[in-house]
Amino acid sequence: MAETAARLCGADLAAITIRKGEVYRYVASSFSAAEPEYWDALRQRTVVPGRDSMASRVLLEGRVAHVPDIGADPDFALSESVAAGLRTALGVPLLREAAVLGTISLATSKSRSNTRPQLATYSTSSAVRPPTCKRCWTQ
């Protein structure tokens, strides 16, 4: 699922978190075989609502979250993501009956940011349904 999400959205990577008791854990990624050290670091983390990662922001807000440049965001604390060269990130909640069961996070890298489509800016108010993945990316 993570690999398909990354491919459909033109992202360099995708990661999925799922609720495990009171916390969330990374359970799948599109890069686990290619970047085993990065994947090991993520799997060891527990994710809770906050602002330090894409998944934690989605959990905090319960809606789609977007960070244009994670390296320039003072609240973003996943140094592994910045060290891996990631730049733009998008997170989407996995919902069931308005409860967040998990998240899907997508990101593009710095090396491709000038040649790849960039995330669009959009409203995520409760009155507006978040866009589907294909509409999140613009030329």
C-alpha positions as a printed NumPy array, in Angstrom:
array([[  0.   ,   0.   ,   0.   ],
       [  2.817,   2.42 ,   0.855],
       [  4.623,   1.746,  -2.422],
       [  1.418,   2.246,  -4.394],
       [  0.673,   5.539,  -2.603],
       [  4.187,   6.832,  -3.35 ],
       [  3.968,   5.8  ,  -6.997],
       [  0.467,   7.238,  -7.567],
       [  1.374,  10.54 ,  -5.919],
       [  4.835,  10.912,  -7.464],
       [  6.401,  10.905,  -3.998],
       [  9.875,   9.676,  -3.158],
       [  8.571,   7.793,  -0.147],
       [  5.49 ,   6.864,   1.796],
       [  5.081,   5.516,   5.323],
       [  2.076,   4.165,   7.186],
       [  1.363,   4.274,  10.917],
       [ -1.312,   2.265,  12.714],
       [ -2.675,   2.604,  16.241],
       [ -1.187,   0.087,  18.683],
       [ -2.839,   0.636,  22.06 ],
       [ -2.398,   4.265,  23.106],
       [  0.345,   5.078,  20.574],
       [  0.895,   4.716,  16.855],
       [  3.735,   2.803,  15.22 ],
       [  5.24 ,   2.803,  11.746],
       [  4.178,  -0.48 ,  10.141],
       [  4.988,  -0.088,   6.445],
       [  7.024,   2.059,   4.105],
       [  7.968,   2.326,   0.467],
       [ 11.661,   2.524,   1.374],
       [ 12.198,  -0.185,   4.013],
       [ 14.439,  -2.35 ,   1.802],
       [ 16.356,   0.553,   0.208],
       [ 16.988,   2.471,   3.447],
       [ 17.145,  -0.155,   6.23 ],
       [ 18.778,   2.136,   8.813],
       [ 16.197,   4.887,   8.316],
       [ 13.388,   2.325,   8.452],
       [ 14.831,   0.782,  11.654],
       [ 14.913,   4.224,  13.289],
       [ 11.28 ,   4.912,  12.355],
       [ 10.025,   1.509,  13.512],
       [ 11.514,   2.102,  16.96 ],
       [  9.531,   5.319,  17.412],
       [  6.173,   5.656,  19.043],
       [  4.054,   8.316,  17.411],
       [  1.718,  10.486,  19.474],
       [ -0.152,  13.668,  18.546],
       [  2.26 ,  16.589,  18.24 ],
       [  4.177,  18.685,  15.704],
       [  7.501,  16.87 ,  15.473],
       [  6.667,  14.593,  12.517],
       [  4.19 ,  14.365,   9.674],
       [  2.325,  11.477,  11.309],
       [  2.154,  13.251,  14.682],
       [  0.72 ,  16.393,  13.029],
       [ -1.997,  14.389,  11.321],
       [ -2.847,  12.772,  14.669],
       [ -2.91 ,  16.16 ,  16.409],
       [ -5.118,  17.833,  13.797],
       [ -7.131,  14.812,  12.647],
       [ -6.931,  16.036,   9.064],
       [ -4.584,  16.389,   6.094],
       [ -1.336,  18.182,   7.022],
       [  1.301,  19.716,   4.708],
       [  4.853,  20.956,   5.357],
       [  6.479,  22.696,   2.345],
       [ 10.034,  22.37 ,   3.72 ],
       [ 10.629,  20.161,   6.75 ],
       [ 14.188,  21.472,   7.11 ],
       [ 12.883,  25.016,   7.6  ],
       [ 10.105,  24.021,  10.024],
       [ 11.331,  24.581,  13.601],
       [  8.817,  22.086,  15.038],
       [  9.8  ,  19.191,  12.771],
       [ 12.121,  17.014,  14.859],
       [ 12.745,  13.859,  12.828],
       [ 16.409,  14.456,  12.085],
       [ 16.495,  11.176,  10.141],
       [ 14.034,  12.65 ,   7.622],
       [ 16.112,  15.768,   7.083],
       [ 19.337,  13.718,   6.911],
       [ 17.707,  11.461,   4.311],
       [ 17.214,  14.556,   2.125],
       [ 13.448,  14.83 ,   2.455],
       [ 11.871,  18.208,   1.872],
       [  8.142,  18.481,   1.229],
       [  5.753,  16.272,   3.205],
       [  2.051,  15.515,   3.203],
       [  0.158,  13.452,   5.773],
       [ -3.328,  11.982,   5.472],
       [ -5.372,  10.368,   8.262],
       [ -6.751,   6.856,   7.922],
       [-10.255,   7.242,   9.344],
       [-13.043,   4.961,  10.503],
       [-16.201,   6.609,  11.808],
       [-14.284,   9.872,  12.417],
       [-11.62 ,   8.104,  14.521],
       [ -8.007,   8.247,  13.317],
       [ -6.785,   4.652,  13.023],
       [ -3.483,   5.576,  11.414],
       [ -1.728,   7.818,   8.909],
       [ -0.134,   7.788,   5.495],
       [  2.79 ,  10.183,   5.097],
       [  4.28 ,  11.103,   1.71 ],
       [  7.459,  13.073,   1.013],
       [  9.638,  14.334,  -1.814],
       [ 13.389,  14.821,  -1.603],
       [ 15.448,  18.006,  -1.891],
       [ 17.318,  16.688,  -4.901],
       [ 14.088,  16.262,  -6.83 ],
       [ 12.145,  19.219,  -5.44 ],
       [ 12.966,  21.55 ,  -8.326],
       [ 12.075,  18.993, -10.991],
       [  9.138,  17.246,  -9.339],
       [  5.597,  18.531,  -8.902],
       [  5.103,  20.393,  -5.637],
       [  2.296,  20.017,  -3.143],
       [ -0.544,  22.441,  -3.677],
       [ -1.888,  24.682,  -0.954],
       [ -5.496,  24.041,  -0.101],
       [ -8.05 ,  24.538,   2.626],
       [ -8.566,  21.748,   5.139],
       [-11.494,  23.271,   6.986],
       [-14.121,  20.823,   8.183],
       [-16.498,  22.167,   5.533],
       [-14.118,  21.242,   2.717],
       [-13.294,  17.616,   1.992],
       [ -9.494,  17.094,   1.737],
       [ -8.381,  16.566,  -1.852],
       [ -7.57 ,  13.138,  -3.186],
       [ -3.946,  12.287,  -3.712],
       [ -3.879,  13.108,  -7.438],
       [ -5.223,  16.626,  -6.78 ],
       [ -2.604,  17.337,  -4.064],
       [  0.17 ,  17.722,  -6.629],
       [  0.322,  20.597,  -9.1  ],
       [  2.738,  21.674, -11.819]])
